[in-house]
């Protein structure tokens, strides 16, 4: 099982193994727990096993769109 978090600005996604703390690598942001997931894609599962977490941006900011 996995815990899924969104940043307060809702522009980043974080997935960690259920019960694990938020890693210090992404701890600078404020996170809000959204749900627990029973399964995730093979790509996300591999990254969680390798790094202990999976994080990505959800949408591009207005400055990146230009």
Secondary structure, DSSP 8 states (H G I E B T S, - for coil): -EEEEEETTS-EEEEEETT----GGGTTS-EEEEEEES---HHHHHHHHHHSEEEEESS--HHHH-
